[in-house]
Amino acid sequence: MATLDEIRKSRLEKLAALRRQGIEPYPISASVERRQIADVAENFSKYEKEKEIVVAGRIMAIRGQGGLTFFTLQDGTGKFQGLLKKDESGEKLFQLFADTADTGDFIEASGTLFITKRGEKTLLVKNWRMLTKSLLPLPEKWHGLQDAEARYRQRYLDLLLNPDLRALFARKAKFWEATREFLKQRGFLEVETPTLEITTGGAEARPFRTHHNDLDLDLYLRISVGELWQKRLLAGGFEKTFEIGRTYRNEGTSAEHLQEFTNMEFYWAFVGAKEGMKLCRELYIAVVKAVYGKTKFETRGFKFDLADEWPLVDYAEEIARQTGLDIVKASDEEIKKELDKLGVSYKGENRERLLDTLWKHCRKSIAGPAFLVGHPKIVAPLSKSNSQMPEKTEMFQPIIAGSEVGRGYSELNDPLEQQARFDEQKKLLAAGDEEAMMPDEEFVEMLEYGMPPACGFGFGERLFAILEDKPLRETQLFPLMRPK
């Protein structure tokens, strides 16, 4: 078997042979008359009557039989068989294909359509030309890329050889398209907010740092989709806004966590968490129907139906039900002892991180769909307090398949309480908690001018990954890789 270097050398010789004959192996474009392969296959009887049709694509397979050469051509819409007959195309064109064409090459072919004795729709080629000469061979058809690192690093080959993967990303595009359509139909205005920030707001995560040379400022890549900016828009007179965009968090990698991902956040003036939860449920149902045509799923060992009622799960009550621990009364040391007993590792010594770690252990057994409510203030620094139970907040999170797949609040618009919450976060930052929220004094100033009561809600592509029953990394086109 030839080595990769030997194959490349052979193809370079074919490239040179094309140029010696005055043929440009990398022409500017294909013919404007070309038809997409799916169109040809679907409307075969129509195109069969034409004197000539033109298609273009990548050669995926070649097999020769004397004066006949069959090949499979693939474009972005499908595959189609081509046939070169020496007595139809002429010996020169036939031999040129035999001498210079390889699997992996992009070509344009023109001719007439017919059906073979085996019943296969085929293009009888009268003429062809090289569009792109490939210098490296494609992986074997039946094995493709087996190594995970190679699949991610050479994603273009993974996509080329795996139609199911291409279909996944088509669904992902539809997922965000359906989200956008749902919100626009309900009067939400799509906006764009900064991705570079002086202080990160809207979430608790360790940010990426960068430097603005012109202004000589240290900046951060945003960790939310413009939460504090969209709230400024509510103060500025907009009543419904949303943004779909990239978010960056300088944290660990897992099946549900990456450093760069897409999120959506909406903000809705004059309503609270109750209305937000209703809209969230409607949104999720509309999106899955648009993308999958169903509401029932089986993923990660759970079965659930998004069309069911979504019960409320209280944060403290659920932890008490599963562990027997009353987090309202328990000390930090008691929470640590419970985590140790459960065999759950934790980082950070502050109460917020301990509670969050304990809850994340408990949520793993909840199939959902359900809404987590009753969060303590310490884990929800931007949410209003519950008027009946001030120690709890008006925060809600949809739970599906043991994971949180969104977050919303009745947004805190009391400037004095917001300042006090930020002061608590300052203490956490000073104590070394890199995930604590950075205070934004200008945001507090905005609240002093007045922001209407509002509900804010956001979710990310974790939801899509769960619906696909895939790790989050598998649902990104180009996940970050270390350089070779």
N, C-alpha and C positions, 0 to 999 in steps of 0.2 A: 504494500500500500504506500502510495506517495506521501511524503511529508508535506506539511503546510508550506514550507519554503519552496519545495519542488512544485507544488500546485501554483503558488503565486508566480514563480518564475515562468511556468508554462503560460499562464494567463497574460503576463507582461509581453511575452512573445506574440501572443494573439493580438494584443493591443497594438503592438508595433506593426503587425501584418495588416491590420485594418488601415492604419495611417499610411503605409506604403502604397496602398491601393487608393489613396485619396479619400478615405472614409473617416469622417469625424466620429469617434466613439462616444463623445459627450456633446451631442448637438444641443441647440438652444431649447427646443421644445418638441413635443409630439404634434401630430397633425390636429388642426382644429376640428377636423371632421370625425375624430375618433368617437366611438361609442363605449359607454361603460359596459363591462362584461355582464353585470346583473341585468341591464337593460336588454342586451342581446339575448340572454337566456330566457328572459321572461316574454319577450316579443319575437321569438324565433321565427314564427310563421310570417310575420311582417317583414323582417329583415332578410329572410330566405329568398324573397322575390327580388331583392335589389341586386344590381350588377356587381356592386362592390361595397363592402363595409370595412371600416378600419377600427382596430382595437389596439390597446397598448397595455403592458404590464410586465411583471417579473416572471422569468422562466423558472418554474418550480421543479420540472422533471423533463427529461429528454430520453427518447428511445428510438433507435434507428433500425430499419429493416430493409436493407438493400437500397432501393431507390425511393424509399419512404422514410420520413422522419416525423414522428409524433412528438409533440411537446405540450406541456400544461402551462398556461399563462394565467397569472393572478394579478388583478388590480385591487383597489380598495373596496370593491363591491362583490367580488367573487372569483371563481375559476372557470376556465374554458379550455377546451382542447383545440390545438392547432395541428395541421398536417401539411407538411411540405412534400410534394411529389416532384421528382426530378423532371418529368415530362410536362409538368404544368408550370412550374416556376422557372424552368430553364436550368441547365447544369451549373452556370456561373453562380446564381443566387443560392441554389441548393448546396453547392460545395462551399460557398462562403459561410453558410450557416454551420455546416459540418466542421469546418476548420476553425471558426472563431467564436461560436456561441457556446455558452456554458450555463448550467443552472445558476441562478442568482443574477444573470444579466437582465436588464430591462430592454425590451424591444418593442417596435411597432410592427404590426402585421396587417396586411390588407388582402382581401380575397372574397370568396363566396361561401355561403353556408350550405351544409348538407348533413344528413344523418347517416352514420356508418351502419354496416350490417349488424353491428352489436347494439344499435340503437342510441349511439352517443352523438349528441349535437357537436358539430365540428366546423372549424373554419378551414377551408381549403385555401392555403396561402398562395397568392400570386406574386406578392412582393413583401419584403421585410427590410427593416433597417435597425441598426443598433442605436439605442438611446442612452444606455449607460453600461459600460463594460465593467463587470465586477472582477476584482483581483483576488478576493478570498472566497472560499467555498462556503455554502450554507451548511449548518449542522445536518446530520442525517435526519431524514424526514421522520422516521419512526421513533427516534430517541430525543431529538431536539436538545435543548439545554437542560441538563439534569441538576447541575450544581446551582444552589440558590444564589451564590454570589455572582456567578456568570449570568444568571437570568436577570438579575437587577442591573448589573454593569452593562450588559449587552441587551438592554430592554428591547431594542429594535428587532433583534433576532427572535426574542421570546414572543413578541407580539406577532411577528410575521408567521411563525410556526404554530401559534396557538390561537385559533379562532375564538375559543371560549374566553380567552383573556381579552381579546379585542372587544368582544360582546360585553364583558364586564365594564370596560371603560365607556362604552356607549351608554350603558345603564347609568353609570355615574354622572355622565353629562346630563342625562334625562332627569336624574335625581335633583340636581341643582336647577335645571330648567323648570321642573314642576314646582319647586320651592319658590322660585322667582315669580312664576305665573300666578301661584296661589296668592301671594302677598300683594302683587300688583292689582289683581282682581278685587282685592278688599281695600284698595285705596292707599296702600303704603307706597311711599316715594323711595326709590333706590338712590342711595347717596354713596359718596366716597369720602373716607376720613383718613387722616395721616397714618402712615405705617412707621414713621420715625417720630419718637416722642421724647420729650425731656424727662417726663416721669411716666412710668407704665401704670395704667389704670384699668379697672374692669375685671380683674382676675387676680389670683394669687399664684404666681409662678416666677421662677428665676428667668430673667430676660437675657437676650443677647445684647451686648454692648457694641457700639461703634462710635466713630468720631466724625463730626461735620467740620471739614477743613476750613471752609469759607467763613463760617461763624465761630470757629474754634470752640465747638460745643461737644461735650460727651452726650451721646444720645442712646436710645434703646429701640430695638425693633418691638413693635407692639405685641402684647400678649392677649389682647381681645380685639374684636372687630369694632373698634371705635366706640366703646360704651360711653365713656365720659364725653366724647365729642358728639355722639348722637343725642345725649341728654342736653347738651348745649343747644342743639337744634330744636328740641322741644321748648326750651326757654326762648328761642328765637322765633317761635310762632308756628313751626311745623307740628302737626299732630300725629302723623304716622310715618316713620322712616325705617329703612332696613338697609343692610349691606351684606354682601357675600364676598369674602376676601380671605387672603392668606394671613395666618397668625404664626408667631414664632415663640417657642419656649425652650430655653436652654436646659433641658432636663433629660431624664433617662429614656431609653427606648424599651417598649414592650409591645404586646399584641394590641394594646389600646392607646399607646402613647408614642408620638414622634415629635421631632423638634420643629417641623414645619407642616402645616395642614390648613385646610379650608374650613372656615366657620361662617355661620350666618347669625346675625343679631338683628332683632327688630325692637322698636320702641314705640309705645302707643299711649298717647296722652289721655288723661281723664278716666282711666280704668285701673284696676288693680289685678292682683294675682288670680282671683276667681275667673275674670274674663280672659286672662292670659292662658290659664290652663285649658279653658274651653277651646280657644283658638289653636293652641298647641296640638291638642288631640285631633282637631279637624285637619290641621296641616299635615300631620304624620299620616293620617288615613288617606288624604288626597294624594300625597306623594307616592305612597306604596302602591296605590291603585294605578297611578299613572305609569309607574316604572315596572311593576310586577304583575299588575292585574289581579291582585289578591290582597287580603289582609291577614291571612293565617301564615305563620312561619314556624319552622323547626330549625333551631340554630344553637350551637354551643350546649347541647343537651337539654334545651328548654323548648317547650311548645307554647305559643301565645297567639292571640288574635287581637290585632290593634282595634278592631271594631267593637270589642267588648267594652264594658264600663271600666274606667280606670280608678280603682279605689285609692284612698288616701292612706299613706303609711307614715306614721309619726316617727320622727328621728329618734327621740329619746325612748319612746315606747317600744320601738322595734329592737333597739339595742338591749333594753331590759328584757324583752321577750326571749331573745336569743342567748343572752349571757347572764341575765339576772342582775346586771349592774345598773344602778340608778345614776346616770351621768350628771344629774343636777346636784346630787349630794356627794358623789364620789370625789375623792382627792386625786391629784395627778398620780400619786404613788399607787393608789388603788387601780387606776386605769392602766398603769404600766404592768402591774401584777396580773391583771386580766389578759392583757396582750401577751405577756410571757406564758401564761397558762394556755392560751390558744395557739401558741407557737407562731405568733405574728411578729415579724421584725418591724421596727419603727425607727425613724430618724427624727432628730429634734426632740427637745425636752419640754417644749411649751405645750400648753393645754390644747390649743387649736390643732396642732399636728397630731397629738395623741387621739383626740376625738375623731379627727378625720380618718386616721388609720383604723380605729376601731369600727367606725361605720363602714368603711370600704370592705372590711372582712364580713360584716353582717349582710351587706347588700348582695353578696355572691349567691345567696340562696333564693333570691326573689326573681321569679320568672317574669312578672309583669304581664301586661302593661299596668303601671301604677304611678302615682305621684308621691314622691317623698316630700313631706312638709314638716313644719315645726322645728326648723334648724335653730340651734342656739345662735345668739348674736355674734359670738366670737368667730364662727365660721361663715358669717354672712355680713361683711362690713358695709355693703351697699344697699341692704334691704331694710324696709320699714319693720318696726316691731309689731307684733300681734297685739291689737288693742285690748283683748281679753287676757292674754298671757304675755306680758311685756318681756319675759325672759326668752321668748321665742320670736322668730321673725316670719315675715310674709314672703318666704322664699319657697320655690317648688322645683323639683327635678323629676322628669320622667325617668322611670326605671324599666329597662327591658333586658331580658336575658342576663340578669345579675349585674348590669352596668348602668351607670348614669349616662343618659343620652340627651342631655340638655340641661339648661339652668335658667330660671326666671325669678323675678321679684316683683313685689309692689315696691317701686323704687323709692329709696330714702330721699326726701326733698327738704328735710329739716336741716338747715345749715349748721346749727349749733350741735345737734346730735352727730351729724356727719363729721364735724371737726373733732368731736370727742372720739369717734370710731377711728379716725385717721391717727389721732394721738396714740391710741392703743397699738395700731400697726407700726407706728414709729418705734415704740418700745420693743416690739418683736424684731424689727430691722436692726436696732441697736444691739440686741442680744445675739445677732448672728443668723436670724431666720431669713435666708435669701429668697424665700417664696412669699414673704409678707407683702402686703400691698403698699406701694409708695404713695404717700400723701400728695395731693394735688391742691395747692392753696388757691389757685385760680378757679378750680372747679367749685370750691366752697364759696368763693366770691360770687360766682354765677348763681349758686343756690340762694345767696342773700338777696339777689335781685328778684329771685322767684322762678321756680320751675313747677309746672302743673303736676298733680298726681299722675302717675304713669306706671305702666307695666313694661318691663323689658324682658326679653327672652332670647336665648341663643342655643344653637346646637352645631355640631361639627360632623366631619366625615366618619367619625366613630360609629354613628348610627348606620351609615351605609355599609361599613365593614361588618357590623353585626348582622345586618339583613343578608349580606352575602356569605356569612359564616366564614370570613377570612380575617387573618391578622391585618391590622391597619396598613402595614407596610406593603402588603400585597395589593392593596387598592390604590396605591400611588403610582403614577406612571414612571417617575424617575426618583426613587428613594435615594437619599444621600448615601454615598459610598466613600470609603477611604480611597485615596489615589493608590494606584498600583505601586 
